[in-house]
Amino acid sequence: MQDKPIDISEFIDNSPLSRYQIMVLTLCFLIVLLDGFDTAAIGYIAPELISEWGISRGQLAPAFGAGLFGMLIGNFAFGPVADRLGRKRVLLLCTLIFGLGTLVSARSESITELALLRFATGIGLGGVLPNCITLSSEYSPARHRMLLVTLSYAGFTAGLALGGGVASQIIPLWGWQGVLAAGGLAPLLLLPFIAWLLPESVCYLAGRPDKAAALSRIVARINPDPRWRLRVFRHENAVPAGRSPAGLLFIAGTRARTLLLWLTFFCCLFVFYLLTNWMPTILRDHGYSTAQAARISAMVPLGGAVGGVLMAMLMDRIGARRVLPWLCLLAALALSAVGAALGDGGWLFATVFLVGFSLTGALNNLSILAATLYPTQARATGVSWALAAGRAGSIIGSMTGALLFAAAGSAHGFFAWAAAPVLAGALALFAMSRLDANAPAALKSQS
């Protein structure tokens, strides 16, 4: 008698973590690392562009904004495509787009040309991160999922940091063009390895009977035990055909969670980019040197790296929904404390580190929460559109720093006002936890 079909997620959860899964996570880390490098490249070459082209900082703004708008469109566009055609195909396409876009950007001769190319590059960049998060989540066993996906996602932060070191070595030799050329060539060189080694999502394959042979080969690589070879796999979160991936984000029981998740992403990324773009300037205006302001501001990503990993380990033990609301609340309190610490350098380092630990640590894990919220047919769409909501917040946060500072009237007031959106994000997460507590068991099982 034929064995009953087994849920593919249950198979992943009950199998030992294999070298094959580690390879998938490593490839996702490398793709995200290059995504982070190319995202930050424009910032590292900005002083050279201003000097060589004789333009002001304000004239360079379109190149920054165009890249962010491109990422916003990439987030919206490629999520539904990945849910219909597969994560791997979209990752290949997006890596090709942002690799070619960055490479061709090295030939730019005007700010208009650079802005157009950064827009095209941003579209590719916007499709990479959500699909890597989704793929990493689907190949990670539940017992270590938050930690493993966080480590994979850490490639983005590593790419941001790597960009500074690479730029400092390349610019004296080959100018700003060399930075963009390196940022474009690296993903193009990685592309054949993605095509050869990176598998398709097991959850995506399990929902398509015509892909059973491909799924069986992947299962054998994850767990070579012969008893799995002839089993039929399915995915428990499958939903009836006929609904679009976008429509699944707004079905009964999911609609409120989607809107609360978007609000949290918007608020947290609004504040993150507000700090990234304006904290060094505010610290310099408050009497700190450029070097001191840079070191203090660097505590945000450093704290985020530590917080992301430690909080992921805690979430694997007690659940993301029990940790993330309190982490955002801690971020709001830490931001309020920054203003009071401005007169004491040591205390300021500690409070800014705590902001990074809590705010960036929460952001690193919010995407993973999004990946667990939706059925596989809408998972890439759910992650992509949540990031798109956050991208809208990042654009507004980047543009409104001066207005917020003027309205606050002081650096102390600026940081106090910055705490308010994060507090709103914390309240949204508390509301989501309340919805989960009151949800029927069938709905809880989806996430």
C-alpha positions as CSV (number, residue, x, y, z in Angstrom):
1,M,0.0,0.0,0.0
2,Q,1.3,3.5,-0.9
3,D,2.4,5.6,2.0
4,K,0.4,8.8,2.7
5,P,1.9,12.0,1.2
6,I,4.1,13.8,3.7
7,D,4.3,17.6,4.1
8,I,7.6,18.9,2.7
9,S,8.0,21.4,5.5
10,E,7.6,18.6,8.0
11,F,10.3,16.7,6.2
12,I,12.6,19.7,6.4
13,D,11.9,20.2,10.1
14,N,12.5,16.6,11.0
15,S,15.7,16.0,9.0
16,P,19.2,16.9,10.2
17,L,20.6,20.1,8.7
18,S,22.5,18.9,5.7
19,R,25.4,20.3,3.7
20,Y,23.1,20.8,0.8
21,Q,20.9,23.2,2.9
22,I,24.0,25.0,4.1
23,M,25.1,25.4,0.5
24,V,21.7,27.0,-0.3
25,L,22.0,29.4,2.7
26,T,25.5,30.3,1.7
27,L,24.5,31.1,-1.9
28,C,21.7,33.3,-0.5
29,F,24.2,35.0,1.8
30,L,26.5,35.7,-1.2
31,I,23.7,37.0,-3.3
32,V,22.4,39.3,-0.5
33,L,26.0,40.5,0.2
34,L,26.4,41.7,-3.4
35,D,22.9,43.2,-3.2
36,G,24.1,45.2,-0.1
37,F,27.3,46.2,-1.8
38,D,25.6,47.5,-4.9
39,T,22.9,49.2,-2.8
40,A,25.5,51.2,-0.9
41,A,27.9,51.8,-3.8
42,I,26.3,55.2,-4.7
43,G,27.0,56.5,-1.2
44,Y,30.6,55.5,-1.3
45,I,31.3,57.1,-4.6
46,A,29.2,60.3,-4.0
47,P,32.2,62.5,-2.9
48,E,34.1,61.6,-6.1
49,L,31.1,62.3,-8.2
50,I,30.6,65.7,-6.6
51,S,34.3,66.6,-7.1
52,E,34.6,65.2,-10.7
53,W,31.3,66.5,-12.1
54,G,31.3,69.8,-10.1
55,I,27.8,69.3,-8.7
56,S,26.3,70.0,-5.3
57,R,25.0,67.4,-2.8
58,G,21.5,68.4,-3.7
59,Q,22.1,67.7,-7.4
60,L,23.2,64.2,-6.5
61,A,19.9,63.5,-4.7
62,P,18.1,62.2,-7.9
63,A,20.6,59.3,-8.1
64,F,19.9,58.3,-4.5
65,G,16.1,58.6,-4.9
66,A,16.0,56.8,-8.3
67,G,17.7,53.8,-6.8
68,L,15.2,53.6,-3.9
69,F,12.2,54.1,-6.2
70,G,13.6,51.3,-8.4
71,M,13.8,49.0,-5.4
72,L,10.2,49.9,-4.4
73,I,9.0,48.8,-7.9
74,G,11.2,45.7,-7.8
75,N,9.6,44.7,-4.4
76,F,6.1,45.1,-5.8
77,A,6.8,43.5,-9.2
78,F,8.9,40.4,-8.5
79,G,7.1,39.0,-5.5
80,P,4.0,37.8,-7.4
81,V,6.2,36.7,-10.3
82,A,8.3,34.5,-8.0
83,D,5.2,33.0,-6.5
84,R,4.0,32.0,-10.0
85,L,7.2,31.1,-11.8
86,G,9.5,30.1,-8.9
87,R,12.1,31.8,-6.7
88,K,15.1,30.7,-8.6
89,R,14.1,32.1,-12.0
90,V,13.4,35.5,-10.4
91,L,16.7,35.5,-8.5
92,L,18.6,34.8,-11.7
93,L,16.8,37.5,-13.5
94,C,17.2,40.1,-10.7
95,T,20.9,39.3,-10.2
96,L,21.4,39.8,-14.0
97,I,19.5,43.1,-13.9
98,F,21.4,44.6,-11.0
99,G,24.7,43.3,-12.1
100,L,24.4,44.7,-15.6
101,G,22.8,47.9,-14.3
102,T,25.7,48.5,-11.9
103,L,28.3,47.7,-14.5
104,V,26.8,50.0,-17.1
105,S,26.5,52.7,-14.5
106,A,30.3,52.9,-14.5
107,R,30.0,54.5,-18.0
108,S,27.7,57.3,-16.8
109,E,28.7,60.8,-17.9
110,S,25.9,62.8,-16.3
111,I,23.7,62.8,-13.2
112,T,20.6,62.2,-15.4
113,E,22.2,59.1,-17.0
114,L,23.4,57.8,-13.6
115,A,19.9,58.3,-12.1
116,L,18.2,56.4,-14.9
117,L,20.7,53.5,-14.5
118,R,20.4,53.5,-10.7
119,F,16.6,53.2,-11.2
120,A,17.0,50.2,-13.4
121,T,19.6,48.7,-11.0
122,G,17.2,49.3,-8.1
123,I,14.5,47.2,-9.8
124,G,16.8,44.2,-9.8
125,L,18.0,44.9,-6.3
126,G,14.4,45.1,-5.1
127,G,13.6,41.6,-6.2
128,V,16.7,39.9,-4.7
129,L,16.3,40.3,-0.9
130,P,12.7,39.1,-0.5
131,N,13.3,36.0,-2.6
132,C,16.5,35.1,-0.8
133,I,14.7,35.5,2.5
134,T,11.8,33.3,1.2
135,L,14.2,30.6,-0.1
136,S,16.3,30.6,3.0
137,S,13.2,30.3,5.2
138,E,11.9,27.3,3.2
139,Y,15.2,25.4,3.4
140,S,15.7,26.0,7.1
141,P,14.2,23.6,9.8
142,A,11.8,25.3,12.1
143,R,14.0,24.7,15.2
144,H,16.8,26.9,13.8
145,R,14.9,29.0,11.2
146,M,15.2,32.5,12.7
147,L,18.9,32.1,13.3
148,L,19.7,30.6,9.9
149,V,17.7,33.1,7.9
150,T,19.2,35.9,10.0
151,L,22.7,34.7,9.2
152,S,21.8,34.6,5.5
153,Y,20.2,38.1,5.7
154,A,23.4,39.3,7.4
155,G,25.0,39.3,4.0
156,F,23.2,42.6,3.3
157,T,24.9,44.3,6.3
158,A,28.2,42.6,5.4
159,G,27.8,44.0,1.9
160,L,27.3,47.5,3.2
161,A,30.4,47.3,5.4
162,L,32.5,45.6,2.6
163,G,31.6,48.5,0.2
164,G,33.5,51.0,2.3
165,G,36.7,48.9,2.4
166,V,36.5,48.0,-1.3
167,A,35.8,51.6,-2.3
168,S,38.8,52.9,-0.2
169,Q,41.1,50.6,-2.1
170,I,39.7,50.9,-5.6
171,I,39.0,54.7,-5.9
172,P,42.7,55.7,-5.6
173,L,43.5,53.3,-8.4
174,W,40.5,53.3,-10.8
175,G,38.3,56.0,-9.5
176,W,34.5,55.8,-8.8
177,Q,34.1,53.9,-12.1
178,G,36.1,51.0,-10.6
179,V,33.8,50.6,-7.7
180,L,30.7,50.3,-9.9
181,A,32.6,48.0,-12.3
182,A,33.5,45.7,-9.4
183,G,30.0,45.8,-8.1
184,G,28.6,44.8,-11.5
185,L,31.1,42.1,-12.4
186,A,30.8,40.2,-9.1
187,P,27.1,39.3,-9.4
188,L,27.6,38.4,-13.1
189,L,30.4,36.1,-12.2
190,L,28.2,34.5,-9.4
191,L,25.3,34.0,-11.9
192,P,26.5,30.7,-13.4
193,F,27.0,29.2,-9.9
194,I,23.4,30.3,-8.9
195,A,22.1,28.7,-12.1
196,W,24.1,25.5,-11.5
197,L,23.9,25.0,-7.7
198,L,20.9,26.9,-6.3
199,P,17.7,24.7,-6.3
200,E,14.2,25.8,-6.6
201,S,12.0,26.3,-3.5
202,V,10.9,22.9,-2.1
203,C,7.5,24.4,-1.1
204,Y,7.0,25.8,-4.6
205,L,7.8,22.4,-6.2
206,A,5.6,20.5,-3.7
207,G,2.6,22.4,-4.9
208,R,3.2,21.3,-8.5
209,P,2.7,17.6,-9.4
210,D,4.7,18.0,-12.6
211,K,7.7,18.9,-10.6
212,A,7.7,15.7,-8.5
213,A,11.0,14.4,-10.1
214,A,12.9,17.6,-9.4
215,L,11.6,17.6,-5.8
216,S,12.6,14.0,-5.3
217,R,16.2,14.8,-6.4
218,I,16.4,17.7,-3.9
219,V,14.9,15.5,-1.1
220,A,17.7,12.9,-1.7
221,R,20.3,15.6,-1.4
222,I,18.9,16.8,1.9
223,N,18.3,13.4,3.4
224,P,19.7,10.4,1.5
225,D,17.8,7.9,3.7
226,P,16.2,5.4,1.2
227,R,12.8,5.5,2.9
228,W,12.2,9.0,1.5
229,R,12.9,8.1,-2.1
230,L,9.5,6.9,-3.1
231,R,7.4,9.1,-0.9
232,V,5.0,11.7,-2.3
233,F,5.4,15.1,-0.9
234,R,2.9,17.9,-0.6
235,H,2.8,21.3,1.1
236,E,0.3,21.7,3.9
237,N,-0.2,25.4,3.3
238,A,-1.4,24.9,-0.3
239,V,-4.6,26.8,-1.1
240,P,-7.1,26.3,-3.9
241,A,-6.2,27.5,-7.4
242,G,-7.8,30.6,-8.8
243,R,-6.6,33.2,-6.2
244,S,-3.8,35.5,-7.2
245,P,-0.7,35.8,-4.8
246,A,-1.7,39.4,-4.1
247,G,-5.3,38.4,-3.3
248,L,-4.1,35.8,-0.7
249,L,-2.6,38.7,1.4
250,F,-6.0,40.1,2.0
251,I,-8.2,37.0,2.6
252,A,-10.2,36.8,5.9
253,G,-7.8,36.2,8.8
254,T,-4.8,37.5,7.0
255,R,-5.9,41.0,5.9
256,A,-5.4,42.7,9.3
257,R,-2.0,41.0,9.8
258,T,-0.9,42.2,6.4
259,L,-1.8,45.8,7.2
260,L,-0.2,45.7,10.6
261,L,3.0,44.2,9.2
262,W,3.2,46.9,6.5
263,L,2.7,49.6,9.2
264,T,5.6,48.1,11.2
265,F,7.9,47.9,8.2
266,F,7.0,51.5,7.2
267,C,7.6,52.9,10.7
268,C,10.9,51.0,11.4
269,L,12.5,51.6,8.0
270,F,11.4,55.3,8.1
271,V,13.4,55.7,11.3
272,F,16.3,53.5,10.2
273,Y,16.9,55.6,7.1
274,L,16.3,58.8,9.0
275,L,19.1,57.8,11.4
276,T,21.4,56.5,8.6
277,N,21.1,59.8,6.6
278,W,20.9,62.4,9.3
279,M,22.5,61.2,12.5
280,P,26.1,62.0,11.4
281,T,25.1,65.6,10.5
282,I,23.2,66.1,13.7
283,L,26.1,64.9,15.8
284,R,28.5,67.2,13.9
285,D,26.2,70.1,14.6
286,H,26.2,69.1,18.2
287,G,30.0,69.5,18.5
288,Y,31.3,66.1,17.6
289,S,34.0,65.8,14.9
290,T,33.4,64.0,11.6
291,A,35.4,61.0,12.8
292,Q,33.6,60.9,16.1
293,A,30.2,61.2,14.4
294,A,31.1,58.4,12.0
295,R,32.2,56.1,14.9
296,I,29.1,56.8,16.9
297,S,26.8,56.3,13.9
298,A,28.6,53.0,13.1
299,M,27.1,51.6,16.4
300,V,23.7,51.3,14.6
301,P,24.8,48.5,12.2
302,L,27.2,47.0,14.7
303,G,24.4,46.8,17.3
304,G,22.1,45.4,14.6
305,A,24.5,42.6,13.8
306,V,24.7,41.5,17.4
307,G,21.0,42.0,18.1
308,G,19.9,40.3,14.9
309,V,21.8,37.0,15.8
310,L,21.0,37.0,19.5
311,M,17.3,37.8,19.1
312,A,17.0,35.2,16.3
313,M,18.3,32.6,18.7
314,L,15.8,33.7,21.3
315,M,13.0,33.7,18.7
316,D,13.8,30.1,17.7
317,R,13.2,29.2,21.4
318,I,10.1,31.2,22.3
319,G,8.7,32.5,18.9
320,A,9.1,35.8,17.0
321,R,5.7,37.1,18.0
322,R,6.8,37.1,21.7
323,V,10.0,38.9,21.0
324,L,9.6,41.5,18.2
325,P,7.0,43.8,19.9
326,W,9.2,44.1,23.0
327,L,12.3,44.7,20.8
328,C,10.6,47.6,19.0
329,L,9.4,49.0,22.3
330,L,13.1,48.8,23.5
331,A,14.1,50.7,20.4
332,A,11.7,53.5,21.1
333,L,13.0,53.9,24.6
334,A,16.6,53.8,23.4
335,L,15.9,56.5,20.8
336,S,14.4,58.7,23.5
337,A,17.5,58.2,25.6
338,V,19.9,59.2,22.8
339,G,18.9,62.9,23.1
340,A,19.7,62.8,26.9
341,A,23.1,61.2,26.2
342,L,24.3,63.7,23.6
343,G,26.6,65.5,26.2
344,D,28.4,62.3,27.3
345,G,30.3,60.4,24.6
346,G,30.5,57.1,26.4
347,W,26.8,57.1,27.3
348,L,26.0,58.1,23.7
349,F,28.0,55.2,22.2
350,A,26.0,52.8,24.5
351,T,22.6,54.2,23.7
352,V,23.2,54.3,19.9
353,F,24.4,50.7,20.1
354,L,21.2,49.8,21.9
355,V,19.2,51.5,19.2
356,G,21.0,49.4,16.6
357,F,20.6,46.3,18.7
358,S,16.9,46.7,19.0
359,L,15.8,48.6,15.9
360,T,18.1,46.9,13.3
361,G,17.8,43.6,15.2
362,A,14.0,43.8,14.8
363,L,14.2,44.7,11.1
364,N,16.5,41.8,10.4
365,N,13.8,39.4,11.8
366,L,10.7,41.2,10.6
367,S,11.3,39.8,7.1
368,I,11.5,36.3,8.4
369,L,8.2,36.8,10.3
370,A,6.7,37.9,7.0
371,A,7.9,34.7,5.4
372,T,6.0,32.6,8.0
373,L,2.8,34.6,7.7
374,Y,1.6,33.5,4.3
375,P,1.0,30.2,2.3
376,T,3.8,29.3,-0.1
377,Q,1.7,30.5,-3.1
378,A,1.9,34.1,-1.7
379,R,5.1,33.9,0.4
380,A,7.4,35.8,-1.9
381,T,4.6,38.4,-2.6
382,G,4.1,38.8,1.1
383,V,7.7,39.4,1.9
384,S,8.2,41.6,-1.2
385,W,5.2,43.8,-0.5
386,A,6.1,44.2,3.2
387,L,9.6,45.3,2.2
388,A,8.0,47.7,-0.4
389,A,5.9,49.3,2.4
390,G,9.2,49.7,4.3
391,R,10.9,51.1,1.2
392,A,8.3,53.8,1.1
393,G,9.1,54.6,4.7
394,S,12.8,54.7,3.9
395,I,12.3,57.2,1.0
396,I,10.2,59.5,3.2
397,G,12.6,59.1,6.1
398,S,15.6,60.0,3.9
399,M,13.8,63.1,2.6
400,T,12.2,64.5,5.7
401,G,15.1,64.6,8.2
402,A,15.7,68.3,7.8
403,L,12.0,69.1,8.2
404,L,11.8,66.9,11.3
405,F,14.8,68.5,12.9
406,A,13.4,72.0,12.2
407,A,10.1,71.0,13.7
408,A,11.7,69.4,16.8
409,G,13.9,72.5,17.4
410,S,16.8,70.6,18.8
411,A,18.8,67.4,18.6
412,H,17.1,66.2,21.8
413,G,13.7,66.8,20.3
414,F,14.7,65.1,17.0
415,F,15.5,61.8,18.7
416,A,12.4,62.0,20.9
417,W,10.2,62.5,17.7
418,A,12.1,59.7,16.0
419,A,11.0,57.3,18.8
420,A,7.3,57.9,17.9
421,P,7.1,55.8,14.7
422,V,9.0,52.9,16.3
423,L,6.5,53.0,19.1
424,A,3.7,52.8,16.5
425,G,5.4,49.8,15.0
426,A,5.6,48.1,18.4
427,L,1.9,48.7,19.0
428,A,1.2,47.2,15.6
429,L,3.1,44.1,16.5
430,F,1.4,43.8,19.9
431,A,-1.9,44.0,18.0
432,M,-0.8,41.3,15.6
433,S,0.1,39.1,18.6
434,R,-3.4,39.7,20.0
435,L,-4.9,38.6,16.7
436,D,-2.8,35.4,16.8
437,A,-3.9,34.7,20.3
438,N,-7.6,34.9,19.3
439,A,-7.2,33.2,15.9
440,P,-8.7,29.7,15.1
441,A,-6.2,26.8,15.2
442,A,-6.4,26.4,11.5
443,L,-5.2,29.9,10.9
444,K,-2.4,29.7,13.4
445,S,-1.1,26.6,11.6
446,Q,-0.5,28.6,8.4
447,S,2.2,30.6,10.1
